[in-house]
Amino acid sequence: MYVKRRYGFWMTFNWSKWPFIWGAIYGSLVCSISYFTELHIALPWGPLGIIGIAVAFYLGFKNNSSYDRTWEARKIWGSIVNNSRTFGAAVLSFVQGENEAEIHKSLIYRHIAWLTLLRHQLRLSREWEHSENRLNGVYAPTVCEDYTDKLEAELSKYISEKEIKELESKTNGATQILKIQSKILQELKDKNYFDDFRHMEFHQLITTFYEDQGKSERIKNFPFPRQYASVAIWISVVFCVFVPFGLLDVLGQNDPWAMWICPFLSGLITWVFFLMEKIGDYSENPFEGTYNDVPITSIARGIEIDLREMFDDTDIPPAIKAENGFLM
């Protein structure tokens, strides 16, 4: 997630410059043909303006839908924050008996391991995501692949080697670690560390974690419908192809100034429409690890700090700071 007050203009333009460049080149070609050959190729701007309005409405629909996916993802992880704090408080309050301090630490560490596994799984690349930009280091660090390489080392801080080995053969490690947590809680209940009522409260919290995980996976594994994403590109292309012809009608086909103004305006209009399309395109996938995603690594670190401070743990890591305006 980009956390500075706003993207710089030149940063934004550099990110989206190619539509402007190609639009200007194409506009220059059309205007040159019109001026030097004196062919009457101008088209009335009125109908083109109506098409432009329709394209703008469609891009607005796409951007709203993309924003909804991002905002829903943030609400899901807000729920994980709240439920995790509740779980930590419940562990410290409900679990009482022999070696309770060690049990408290074990349960909370296992929950942190679940957060670690979940964010790793959500960062794995999908075919429809913008992994090429991330891997090339363009506007985003290589968070996904680096994290995958470091997963086992991170998990070893929180759970035993036996549990890590048990997870290796599983397709969805985050699901399995919640199952292990449930089994451990049942064993503690059988040993009278807490009563039935408190066991039900623990089970309800595990249920909420499964629900939040499932909601996150739904957004991760179900892309923004490709028909909507594809049409947004093609209708933008169709409109921008006709823009120079409409500008000739407005500026005057034989006016020498049109030779200079038409390419610039053609590139500018093309850039504006494709910038809107690109913003929506890069907001569709809130867990892909680029500049516009939900900072689940930072959120997970915040949860870890809160939980470990609850039982006065040592060597608590610091909160993750933004790097070059990017908070992962």
N, C-alpha and C positions, 0 to 999 in steps of 0.2 A: 504494500500500500504506500502510495506517495503521500508524505505528511507535511511537506512545505505548503505555504499558503496558496500557491498556485504554480502550475507549470509555466516556465518561461516561454515567451513567444517563439524564440528561435529554437528552443528545445522541441516545442510542439511542431513547428514548421519542419525541422529536420527529420522528425519522426514520420511526417506525412507529406514530404516534399514531392514525391514522384507524381501524384495526380496533378499537381500544379505544373510540373515540368512537361509532362506529356500533353496536358491540356493546352499549354502555351505553344508547344511545337505543332500540335494538330491545328490550333487556331491560326498560327502563322501560315501553315500550308494552305488552309482553306482560303484565307484572306488574300494570299499571294496569287492563287489561281484565279480568284474573282477579279483582282485588280489588274493583273497583267494580261489575262485572256479576255477580259470584259464579258465573261459568261454571267448570265443572270441566275445566280444560285442562292440568292437571299430567300429566306423563308419568313413569313409573318411571325412576329414575336408573340402575338396574342395566344395562339394555340400552344406554342412552346412554353409560355408562362403557366398555362393551365397544367401542362404535364409536370412542370417543375414544382408546382404547388402539391400535386398528387404525390410526387416522389418525396417531398419534404414531410408530408403527413405520414407516409409509410415509414420513413426513417425515424420519425418521432415515435411511432408505435414500436419499432424494433428497439430503440434506445430505452424506452420505458420498460419494455419486457426484460431487457438485459439488466437494467438497474434493479428490477424486482428480484432477479436471481442473486445479485450481489447483496442486496439488503437482507434478503431472507437468510443467506449464508451467515451474515453478521449476527442476525438475531439468534440463529441456531447456536453459534458459539458464545453469544451472551448467555444463553440458557445453560451451556456447559459450564461457564464460569460460576453462575449462581448455584447450580446443582453440585458442583465440585466443592464449593465452600461449605455447603450444607452437609455433604458427605464427610468432609474433614471434621466439622464440629460434631457430627453424630458419632464418628469413630471415637473421638476423645471423650465424649460424654457417656456413650452407651457401653463400650467395652470395658469391663472392670473385672479384675481377677489377677491371678499370678502372671508375672511378666507382662503386665498390660502395656507398659511403655514400649517394649519391643514389638508387641502386636500392633500397637497404634502405628509405629513407624513402618512396619511391613505392609499394612493395609493401605496407608497413604502412598507409600512408594509404588505399590502395585497400580494404584490409580494414576500416578504420574507416568508410569510405564504405558498405561492405556492411552493417555494423551499423546505420548511420544509415538506410539504405533499408529494411532489414528491420523496424526498430521503427516506422518511419512506416507501412509497409504493415499491420503488425499492429494499429496504433491506428485504422485506418479503421473507421468505424461499420458495423455489420451490422443488419439489420432486427430481429433478436431481442434486440439489446443494449439497455442502458438509456441511450440517447443523450439522451433528453429531460431527464434529471436533470443530465447532464454539461453540456449546452448552456445550461441555466438556471442553472448554477453552484451547484446544490444538492449539497453534500457532496463536490464534485469539481471541479477546474478543467477548462477546455476544452482538454485536452491534444491530442486527436486533430486537430481542425480547425485549431488554431493551428499545429501541427507541419506539416501539409500545406502551409499557406501559406508556411512557411519552409524547405521541403525543398531547393529549388535553392540557396538561399543557404548552407545547411549543407554541401551536397555540394561547392560550389565551394571549400571549405577543403581538400578532400582529393584531388579528381580534376580533370582538365583540363576545359575547356569542351567540347572535342571529345567526350569520354566522356559528359558530361552530355547533350549533344545526341543522342548515340547511344541513350541510355537513355530519352529522352522518348517515343519512338514504341513502346516496349515495354510490354507488359501487366504483367510482373513484373520490375521493375528489379533487385531483389536477385538473382534468378536470373541475369540477364544480366551483372551486374558480377562474379559468380564465374566466368562464362564468359570475360570479358575477363581476369581474373586468371590463369586457366588458360592462355590464349593467351600472355600475357606470360611466364609461367614456361616455357612451351615454347620461346619465342624465346630466353630466357636460357640454357636448356639447350643449344640449338643453337649458341649463341655460347660454350659451354664455361665458363659461370659456375659450373656444378656438374655432377656426373656423373649417370648413369642411376639409380643407387640413390637419390640424394638427390631426383631428380625424382619417383621413385615415392613417396617420403615426402611430398613436396609434394602430389602427386595424392591421396594418402590423406587428407590434411588437408582438401583441397577437398571430398572426398567426405563427410567428417564434417560440414562446414559445410552442404552440401546436405541431409544427413540431418536436422540440427537445424532447418534452415529448414522442411523438409517436415513435421516433427513439430509445429512451432509453427503452421504453416498448417492442419494437420489440426484442431487444437483451435480455431483462430480461425474456420475456415470450416464446421465441422460442429458445429451447436449441440447442447446437451444435448437429447436426444430430446423433442420437444414433447409426446408423449403422456404421458410421466412428469411433465413440468412442469405440464401442464394439469390432470391428474387430482389432483395435490397441492393445487391451488387449490380445485377443485370439491368434493372430499371434506371439505376444511376448512370450506368454506361450509356444506355439508350438516350437518356436526356442530354448527357454531356456531349454526345456525338453531334447533336443538332444545335448545340449552343452557338458555335461560330456562325452558322447560317442565320440564326435569329439576330445575332449581333450585327451582321451586315445590313439587315433590314433596319435596325435602329440607328446605326452609325452612318449609313450611306455607303452603298457598294463601291462607288467611284471616288469617295473622299480619301485623299492621301493620308489623313490622320487615322483612318480606319486600319491602315497597314500597321500602325504602331499601337493603337489602343486595343484593337480586337484580340490579338494574341494574349495580351496581359489579362484582359477581362475574361477571356475564355479559360485561361489557366486558373484565375481566381475563383470563378464560379465552380469549375471542376473540383478545385481543392476544397472549397467549402462543403460541397455535397459529399465528397469522399471522406473528408474529415469526420463528418457526422456519422457516416457509415462505419468508419474505423473505430470510433469511440464506442459505439454499440458492440462492435465485433470483439473488442478487447475487454468488454465488461461482462460477457456471457459466461465466462468460466472463472468464478471467484477463488478457485483453489489451484490455479495453474502455476502460480509463482512469478507472475509478472507484476508490473508497477501498479496495476489497478485491482489486485486481488485482496482478499481478506487476510490480515496478518496473523494467521493461526499460530505461527511459531512464537511470535511475541505474546499472543494471548495465552498460549500454553505455558510460557515461561512465567507470566504473571500469576497464573493459577498455582504453579509449582512454588513460587515464592510465598504466596499466601498460606498454602497448606503446610509447608515446612516450618514457617514461622509459628504456626499454631502449636506445635509441640517443641518449640525452641531448638530446632535442628541446627547443626553447624555447617559451615562451608556452603551457605546458600548462594547460588549464582546471582549475579546482578541482572536487572531488567535489560532486555535487548534494546539497544539504541539504534536510531535510524542511521543508515549509511548512504550518503549522497542523496538524502531525501527519501530513501526507500526503507520501509519497516516491513520485515518479512514475517 
